[in-house]
Each structure stands twice: as C-alpha cells, then as structure tokens.
Amino acid sequence: MYKIAFDVMGSDKGAAVAIQAAVEFLKTKENLKLIFIGNEQEIKEALAANGGLDESRYEILPTTEVIDMDGSIMDVRRKKDASLVRALELVKAEKVDAMLTGGNSAAFIAGAHFILGEFEGVNRPGFMPTMPTLTPGVTTLMLDVGANVENTAEDLLAYAKMASIYSREVQGIKNPRVGLMNIGEEASKGRDLQKEAYQLLKADKTLNFVGNIESREMTTGVVEVLVADGYSGNIALKAMEGMGKNILRGIKESLTKNLYRKLHALALKKAFKEFGNRFDYKNYAGAILIGVNGIIFKSHGSSDVQSFKATLRMTLEAVENDVLTKMKKGMAE
C-alpha cells in the first residue's frame, strides 16, 4: 500500500475540490492510501459531502496554518504548521512515498530546497510537466518551466538526463529523443546558454540528443524530452496552454454560430471531443519537481476535480516506478 501526502488547503478552490478528486481517485486504486493535510473540520465536511471513505484508505493530519497564493517563500520558515510544510516534512521523514499540492509555487520550491534538498549532480531542481502532442501515443516532458529564472548549461544537461530516465521508467520509452528549445535548428543559434548546452548535450553519449527544437514544434511529438531554461520554458508552456484553450473555444463558437452549422457539427461531435480531450491541459495538470530528495508534485493553483485526479495519477505512477531512486542512481553514475 503506497502512501501519498495531499496538501488540500493551498489551491484557489480550497479543500472541497481536492477532497472530491481524492475520493473519486481512491475508488479506482486499491494500492493507495492518502494523508489529507489541512484544516480537520473542512476535510471531514468535504469527505462527508462526497459520501465518505473507508477509514483504512486515508488519514488526516490537522494543521492550523496555510501558505496561500499571496504568501512568500519566507512563510516556509514562519509558518511551521502550514499544510505545505507538513507535507514536505512527511516526505523528508520517509513517512510517505510522495506528496502533492496545488499551493503557492514559490513556497513549494523554497520548501523543497530547505526541507528536502537536492541530490547529487543537481544544482537547481526543475518543474517538469507532461505535454500532449499531435503524434498518437507520444507525450513530451518539458523542463524547466518556471522553477528557476536563470539556469546554467550544466542545469540543462542534468534536466535532460533526469527526464530521460523518467521517460524510460514511467512512460516506457526505450530511447527517448531529447531536444533543446531554441530560436533555430542550427547549433550556432541562441544565447551563450543554449550554445553551451547544445555542446554538452551532444557530447553526452547516454542521451539520444537530436538537436535544437523551435517552440512551434513543441506539440508535434518530434521529441519525448524538451529541455529549456526556466524563464523561456514557462513562457512557452503558458502560451501553449492559452492558445490551446482559445483554439478549442473558437472552434466551438464557430460550429454553434447557427442552426445549420450545429446540425453538421453533430456528426463530428465525437472527433472534436477526442481532440479536445487530447489537448486539455487538465489531463496533464501536474508537474513533478525533479532533482530534490523526494517525489513531489505541484498541480495548478486553479485545479478542479479533473486536474487534481490527473496529478494524483501522475504522482502514483512516479511512486510505482520508483523514479526517485533511478534518477539518483543515474545522476551519480
């Protein structure tokens, strides 16, 4: 029975949505027990509202403080009984196999650094979400997407190595292709960071490095791992999420503009639904913070039930495949 700590207090929508997602997810997984961390009364009320759970499937760790979205990284030090802090401490003490939260990103990263620390071969941890692509059966791991404002070429090399291990172990890709996000395909393109990173990635024979990838190729499925500095990666990811949502919205508005279009759209309803589900970011809402001594996931602050269930699924998959041990071993070799 795996155990995962779930900070249910930090997200925009509070404990109710997080608990609903947890209850629905637990019904599909017999090998999982959740530790709900937060306001005890809110947690119990949310559990009751969702029909309750067998007490063998969960525990409650009551806390009295919350680091909300307006909090700062110093709250990790100030608020000792914050749900986010207590969740990270459970990981540190090895009382759980992993944790997840929808809370404050800056506090999450700071807490991971102060409480868990980075493992050998990693100077800066990185956020790594999974992106859908147009190629059936192919998803792309992208990192860093915002854990850092600045990175070194050595950071990008470390990200490529860790992400490749994750791709092999969790996603079953035998020899994942690695690309470097840049403004052009040529090795001479980009800033000094990209040029130096290109040479390091090319020289590492443990990687299947295929060269520079322009941002317009992000969702084509040409690589399973896409490496970027945190600043550029965050901008690219959010632009992709926004564009995807706007395109789907625009298609819907065009198809329902009049009765004639509505009638013809009915014949293609299944196809549009399949396409929409493939590129719905809520199905890939979680991002693992790799490079720290623990399996820890961050979901969107605005996560709904679907988003939290996706993050729970990703967290459990990482635990089941023992990715932390494998990444540590890979980075130490």
Disulfide bonds with the S-S distance in Angstrom:
none
